[in-house]
Amino acid sequence: MRTLVMNHVPGASITDRIFEIVAHAPGCQMRHVAHLLPDLSLREVFNALRFLSTNGQLNLKVDKQDGVTITLSPRSFN
């Protein structure tokens, strides 16, 4: 997986920042997203992912070995 440099854009919400990361690296792991957002706690990242998943913007796949894999939902493009 290529490395993405995530610059904090003033005024960007947590969900906007996470959505941008996943858009550039679909299939990434939750720990990768958290690593790219060092100013956020793991709890903040998880809550934002849960919100985006509940709203149908992201798909979360939980795997005992790999953790949580994140992809964009097809509904994100409508």
DAMOHU-V842570 format. One record per residue. N is the residue number from 0. RES is the residue in one small letter. PSI is psi in whole degrees, 0 to 359 (999 if undefined). OMEGA is omega in whole degrees, 0 to 359 (NA if undefined). Layout:
n=N res=RES psi=PSI omega=OMEGA
n=N res=RES psi=PSI omega=OMEGA
This chain:
n=0 res=m psi=133 omega=181
n=1 res=r psi=157 omega=180
n=2 res=t psi=133 omega=179
n=3 res=l psi=129 omega=176
n=4 res=v psi=120 omega=183
n=5 res=m psi=107 omega=176
n=6 res=n psi=137 omega=179
n=7 res=h psi=118 omega=177
n=8 res=v psi=121 omega=180
n=9 res=p psi=133 omega=179
n=10 res=g psi=349 omega=179
n=11 res=a psi=134 omega=180
n=12 res=s psi=164 omega=177
n=13 res=i psi=315 omega=182
n=14 res=t psi=323 omega=177
n=15 res=d psi=318 omega=181
n=16 res=r psi=317 omega=179
n=17 res=i psi=316 omega=180
n=18 res=f psi=320 omega=178
n=19 res=e psi=318 omega=179
n=20 res=i psi=311 omega=183
n=21 res=v psi=326 omega=177
n=22 res=a psi=326 omega=180
n=23 res=h psi=341 omega=182
n=24 res=a psi=65 omega=181
n=25 res=p psi=142 omega=182
n=26 res=g psi=9 omega=180
n=27 res=c psi=165 omega=181
n=28 res=q psi=154 omega=178
n=29 res=m psi=322 omega=181
n=30 res=r psi=330 omega=177
n=31 res=h psi=316 omega=178
n=32 res=v psi=313 omega=180
n=33 res=a psi=322 omega=179
n=34 res=h psi=324 omega=181
n=35 res=l psi=350 omega=180
n=36 res=l psi=67 omega=186
n=37 res=p psi=344 omega=179
n=38 res=d psi=355 omega=180
n=39 res=l psi=150 omega=175
n=40 res=s psi=162 omega=177
n=41 res=l psi=324 omega=178
n=42 res=r psi=318 omega=179
n=43 res=e psi=318 omega=178
n=44 res=v psi=313 omega=180
n=45 res=f psi=315 omega=180
n=46 res=n psi=321 omega=178
n=47 res=a psi=319 omega=177
n=48 res=l psi=319 omega=178
n=49 res=r psi=317 omega=178
n=50 res=f psi=312 omega=180
n=51 res=l psi=325 omega=177
n=52 res=s psi=315 omega=180
n=53 res=t psi=324 omega=179
n=54 res=n psi=1 omega=176
n=55 res=g psi=15 omega=181
n=56 res=q psi=332 omega=179
n=57 res=l psi=153 omega=171
n=58 res=n psi=132 omega=177
n=59 res=l psi=130 omega=178
n=60 res=k psi=119 omega=181
n=61 res=v psi=128 omega=179
n=62 res=d psi=131 omega=183
n=63 res=k psi=326 omega=182
n=64 res=q psi=315 omega=187
n=65 res=d psi=347 omega=184
n=66 res=g psi=219 omega=183
n=67 res=v psi=121 omega=177
n=68 res=t psi=137 omega=185
n=69 res=i psi=131 omega=174
n=70 res=t psi=160 omega=176
n=71 res=l psi=142 omega=176
n=72 res=s psi=144 omega=175
n=73 res=p psi=334 omega=178
n=74 res=r psi=343 omega=180
n=75 res=s psi=337 omega=186
n=76 res=f psi=2 omega=180
n=77 res=n psi=999 omega=NA
